[in-house]
Amino acid sequence: MQARRITMVPDTAVGVHTHNGPVFGSIESGSAIYQLRDEPELVLNPGDLFYEPADELIRFDAGPDGVTFLAYFPVTDGQEPLLEIVG
């Protein structure tokens, strides 16, 4: 398991992406816009949990105050978590 604290500046738009494995996370401060596939977008706030399935289209953008979150990546020996921007 790898864990990372990630901070994104206000209004950072990562865009649609995928991961090579699942991601579990929790928002520490600020807010994020989260959207899985074509489901409605959600605004995540401090204390909210999120899950990003492997190989699924995800949108995760920072809100107007930026966002800091903890992300947990279950990995196998020698595997590194990857994020791939889509289109």
Summary of the structure (lengths in Angstrom):
residues: 87
radius of gyration: 12.2
end to end distance: 28.7
largest distance: 37.3
contacts: 243
relative contact order: 0.42
helix: 0%
strand: 59%
